[in-house]
Amino acid sequence: MFAVARFTTTSISPWSESELCEHARRALELLAGRPGYLGGRFGVATDQDFDRASGSTPNSVYALVTEWENVGSYRRALSGFEIKMEVVPLLSRALDEPGGFEEIALTADSD
């Protein structure tokens, strides 16, 4: 299964975008140590409007994606004390939308 948490510049307030990136890096470090963790990544949308005057996007969209052996591994990972203290505050700023997904199709070269 994989989990997706999306964030926007407005959803992370009062954090700055650089603070969001630091929190996401730390979250990936902590989650990587949990049983059942298969991988993760954090990125910014590439197909959004760019404001040439300010040199940034008015409301950037970011995604934190993690992969797990199964939904139980994911749920147990979120119950750890350190995760609750450092990762849950990040996830609480994610957009309110479904975030857990079961894989139904993979490419031929996927594990």
C-alpha positions in Angstrom: 0.0 0.0 0.0 1.1 3.6 -0.3 0.1 6.7 1.5 -0.1 10.2 0.0 -0.3 13.4 2.0 -0.6 16.6 0.0 0.1 20.1 1.2 -0.3 23.6 -0.1 1.3 26.8 0.9 -1.8 27.9 2.7 -2.4 24.5 4.5 1.0 24.6 6.1 0.6 28.1 7.7 2.3 29.3 9.9 5.2 27.2 8.6 7.2 28.5 5.6 7.9 26.3 2.6 11.5 25.7 3.8 10.1 24.6 7.2 7.7 22.2 5.5 10.6 20.7 3.6 12.6 20.2 6.8 9.7 18.5 8.5 9.1 16.2 5.6 12.8 15.2 5.5 12.6 14.4 9.2 9.4 12.5 8.7 10.9 10.3 6.0 14.0 9.6 8.3 11.8 8.5 11.2 9.3 6.5 9.1 12.2 4.7 7.4 13.1 3.1 10.7 9.6 1.6 11.2 8.9 -2.1 10.3 7.2 -2.5 7.0 8.5 0.7 5.5 9.5 0.2 1.8 10.3 3.7 0.7 9.3 7.3 0.5 9.7 10.6 -1.3 8.7 14.3 -0.9 8.3 16.6 -3.9 6.7 19.7 -5.3 4.2 19.9 -8.2 5.8 20.8 -11.5 2.7 21.8 -13.4 1.5 24.8 -11.4 1.4 28.5 -12.2 4.7 30.4 -11.8 4.6 34.0 -10.8 7.5 35.6 -12.7 7.3 38.8 -10.6 7.9 37.1 -7.3 9.9 34.2 -8.6 7.6 31.6 -6.9 4.3 29.9 -7.2 1.4 31.6 -5.4 0.2 28.4 -3.8 2.7 25.6 -4.2 1.5 22.0 -3.9 3.7 19.4 -2.2 3.3 15.6 -1.8 4.7 13.2 0.8 4.4 9.7 -0.5 5.4 6.6 1.5 5.2 2.9 0.6 4.4 0.1 3.0 4.2 -3.7 3.1 0.6 -3.5 4.1 -1.9 -1.1 5.7 -1.2 -2.6 9.2 2.5 -1.7 8.9 1.5 1.9 8.0 -1.0 2.2 10.9 1.4 0.7 13.4 4.2 3.1 12.2 2.0 6.1 13.0 1.4 4.9 16.6 5.0 5.2 17.8 5.8 8.0 20.3 8.4 9.7 18.2 6.2 9.5 15.1 3.3 11.1 17.1 5.6 13.9 18.3 7.3 14.7 15.0 5.4 13.2 12.0 1.7 13.7 13.1 2.1 17.5 13.4 3.2 17.5 9.7 0.4 15.2 8.6 -2.2 17.3 10.4 -1.4 20.1 7.9 -2.1 17.9 4.9 -5.1 18.5 2.8 -8.3 16.8 4.1 -8.6 14.1 1.5 -8.2 10.3 1.3 -4.5 9.4 1.8 -4.2 5.6 1.9 -4.1 3.6 -1.3 -4.0 -0.1 -2.2 -2.0 -0.9 -5.3 -4.1 -2.4 -8.1 -1.6 -2.1 -11.0 2.2 -2.1 -11.2 4.7 -1.9 -14.1 6.4 -5.1 -15.1 9.7 -4.0 -13.5 8.2 -3.1 -10.1 8.9 -5.2 -7.1 
